[in-house]
Each structure stands twice: as C-alpha cells, then as structure tokens.
C-alpha cells in the first residue's frame, strides 16, 4: 500500500510483541526446571484449551503437569504476574500512536490471564482488548482470527495492519488480505508504520 493510504486499524499481538512472556523464563525458573524440562512434563493440550477459553484458570492449573502433580499455585501466579513488562520502546510508541488517534486492538492468543497484564500494565490506555482468543474462541493462524475482527470493526482486510512476532501468524494474515509486519523490535515497527503513512517521529 502507498504511504498516502495508511492503515485504518492496527491489530497487535501482545505476547513477545508488546509484552514480555513469562512462559519462557519465569515459569521454568519457578519450577526449578529448564524450559525443555517444563515442556516435557506439562500437559500437552491444556494450554491451547485454556487459550480457547474452554477451561477456567483453576482447571488449567489442575492440568498444568501431565502427571497431575501439585505445586504452589499462588506462588506461580505471583511469578507470572511479576513477569509481565512492556518490551523496550513499546510504551513510547503506543503513546505516540494513541496521541495520533490511531485505532489499536489486541489480537492475541492468550487465556484469561490477559486481565493480569491489564492490571499490571494498563494496556487499555492505548488499545482495546477486543480480540483475545479466550474470549473469541479462535486462535491465530485460523483465518477467522483475522477476518472476524475486520468484520467486527467494519474495515477491509487491506486497510488493516497486523503485527506479530510469529512468521506463521503474519503469513496467515497476509493470506487473507491483511498487511502484516513481523515484529523485530519497536524501532523497526516504528519505521514500518512511518512507511505506511503514519506520521510518527523517527526511531532514535
């Protein structure tokens, strides 16, 4: 799209795009495991079910480990909540976009824990938590995860820019007509948005 036709809406992934994901370091450290050890012992499907909204937080923790072992749930949730933080440069970028009145919506594969992120970081200062998989029942890269929000917002896919840190999710968005940006840092995203016609300050 030419720079004189900026996107009307930004659909933003959250984990590892806007916010640090405690799954990779904080959670294994809490259990005294490596990431690979945690992956080998966790329930194989519970997380996806949790992200789909098919189980609540208590049910998910009941099934966290495949063997049903008990653990300090309160301690885990404290560690998870403390592991959320904005990625470098994201706060100023979101604030600038907000000041420019650019409509921004979360398009995230995540469970009800997104409310913990909101409690910690108040992302709703910048964006609407409209399209989180636990509420919509649809996960990326399902085409409905992209087309549903476009229909709900009344915008054409080609007028929408989707940002995500996963190649497969960006490819799926482009396959159904959205513009997509693979997240590789706030500065690079800022320059992509400038190239799309959004009048942001230059990186640095």
C-alpha positions in Angstrom: 0.0 0.0 0.0 1.3 3.5 -0.7 2.2 5.8 2.1 -0.7 8.1 1.3 -3.1 5.2 2.3 -2.2 4.5 5.9 -3.9 1.6 7.7 -7.2 2.4 9.4 -6.7 -0.1 12.2 -3.8 -1.8 13.9 -4.3 -5.3 15.2 -1.5 -6.1 17.6 -0.3 -9.3 19.0 0.6 -8.9 22.7 3.0 -11.6 24.0 6.6 -11.1 22.8 5.3 -8.2 20.6 4.2 -5.7 23.2 4.8 -7.5 26.5 7.4 -10.0 27.8 6.2 -13.5 28.0 6.9 -15.2 31.4 6.3 -18.6 29.8 9.8 -19.0 28.5 12.0 -18.0 31.5 9.9 -17.0 34.6 7.7 -20.1 34.7 10.5 -22.7 34.2 12.6 -20.9 36.8 9.7 -21.0 39.3 9.6 -24.8 38.9 13.4 -25.1 39.1 13.4 -26.5 35.6 14.8 -25.7 32.2 12.3 -24.7 29.6 12.8 -28.0 27.8 12.1 -29.9 31.1 9.0 -27.9 31.7 7.8 -28.6 28.2 8.4 -32.3 28.6 6.4 -32.5 31.8 3.5 -30.1 31.1 0.1 -31.3 29.9 0.3 -31.5 26.0 -3.0 -29.8 25.2 -4.2 -27.9 28.3 -2.6 -24.5 27.3 -4.4 -24.5 24.0 -7.7 -25.3 25.6 -7.1 -22.5 28.1 -6.3 -20.1 25.3 -9.5 -21.1 23.6 -11.5 -20.3 26.7 -12.6 -23.9 27.1 -11.3 -24.1 30.7 -11.0 -21.6 33.5 -7.8 -20.7 35.3 -8.3 -23.2 38.1 -9.0 -26.0 35.7 -5.9 -25.1 33.7 -3.7 -25.2 36.8 -5.2 -28.6 37.8 -3.9 -29.9 34.5 -0.7 -27.9 34.2 1.5 -31.0 34.6 0.6 -34.2 32.7 1.1 -36.3 35.8 -1.2 -34.0 37.9 1.4 -33.2 40.5 0.6 -30.4 42.9 2.6 -27.1 43.2 2.3 -23.7 44.8 -0.3 -22.1 42.6 -0.3 -18.8 44.4 3.4 -18.6 44.1 3.3 -19.4 40.4 0.7 -16.7 39.7 2.7 -14.1 41.6 5.7 -15.0 39.5 3.7 -14.9 36.3 2.2 -11.5 37.1 5.6 -10.1 38.0 7.0 -11.3 34.7 4.9 -9.0 32.6 6.6 -5.9 31.3 6.5 -3.7 28.2 9.2 -4.6 25.7 11.8 -1.9 25.1 10.5 1.1 23.2 6.9 -0.1 23.1 5.5 2.3 25.7 6.6 5.4 23.9 5.5 4.0 20.6 2.0 3.1 21.8 1.7 6.5 23.5 2.6 8.3 20.3 0.1 6.2 18.3 -2.6 6.9 20.8 -1.9 10.7 20.6 -2.3 10.4 16.8 -5.7 8.7 17.4 -4.6 5.5 15.6 -7.2 2.8 16.5 -5.4 -0.2 18.1 -6.8 -3.5 19.1 -5.2 -6.6 20.7 -5.3 -9.7 18.5 -3.8 -12.2 20.9 -3.7 -16.0 21.5 -3.9 -15.8 25.3 -6.1 -17.1 28.2 -7.9 -15.0 30.8 -4.6 -14.2 32.3 -4.6 -11.2 29.9 -6.5 -9.5 32.8 -3.3 -9.8 34.9 -1.4 -8.0 32.1 -4.0 -5.2 32.2 -3.8 -5.0 36.0 0.0 -4.7 35.8 0.5 -2.5 32.7 -2.9 -0.9 31.9 -2.5 -1.5 28.2 -6.1 -0.3 27.8 -4.6 3.2 28.0 -3.5 2.5 24.4 -5.6 -0.3 22.9 -8.8 -2.2 23.2 -8.6 -5.8 24.4 -11.2 -6.8 21.8 -9.8 -9.9 20.2 -8.2 -12.2 22.7 -8.6 -15.9 21.9 -10.1 -16.9 25.3 -13.0 -14.5 24.5 -13.4 -15.1 20.8 -12.8 -18.8 20.8 -10.5 -18.5 17.8 -6.7 -18.7 17.7 -4.2 -17.5 15.1 -3.4 -18.6 12.5 -7.0 -19.6 11.8 -8.2 -17.2 9.1 -11.3 -16.4 11.2 -8.9 -14.9 13.8 -8.2 -12.1 11.3 -11.3 -11.8 9.3 -13.6 -11.8 12.4 -12.0 -8.6 13.8 -12.1 -6.9 10.4 -15.8 -7.6 10.1 -16.5 -6.6 13.6 -14.7 -3.3 13.1 -16.2 -2.7 9.7 -12.8 -2.4 7.9 -11.4 -4.1 4.9 -8.5 -6.5 5.5 -6.3 -4.5 3.2 -6.9 -1.4 5.3 -5.6 -3.2 8.4 -2.1 -3.8 9.6 -1.4 -6.8 11.8 1.8 -7.0 13.9 3.0 -10.3 15.4 6.3 -11.9 16.4 5.4 -15.3 14.7 6.1 -15.8 11.0 3.2 -18.2 10.6 0.7 -15.7 12.1 1.9 -12.9 9.8 1.8 -15.2 6.7 -1.8 -16.3 7.6 -2.9 -12.7 8.0 -1.4 -11.8 4.6 -3.1 -14.8 3.0 -6.5 -13.4 3.8 -5.6 -9.9 2.6 -4.2 -8.0 5.7 -1.0 -6.1 5.7 1.4 -7.7 8.2 4.6 -6.8 10.0 6.8 -9.4 11.7 7.8 -7.8 15.0 11.5 -7.4 15.3 11.7 -4.6 17.8 10.0 -1.3 18.4 12.3 0.8 16.2 11.7 -1.4 13.2 8.0 -1.3 13.8 8.1 2.4 14.1 9.8 2.7 10.7 7.2 0.3 9.1 4.4 2.5 10.5 6.1 5.6 9.1 6.4 3.9 5.7 2.7 3.2 5.9 1.9 6.9 6.2 1.5 7.2 10.0 3.4 10.4 11.0 5.5 9.1 13.8 8.8 10.5 15.0 11.8 8.7 13.6 13.4 6.0 15.7 16.2 7.2 17.9 
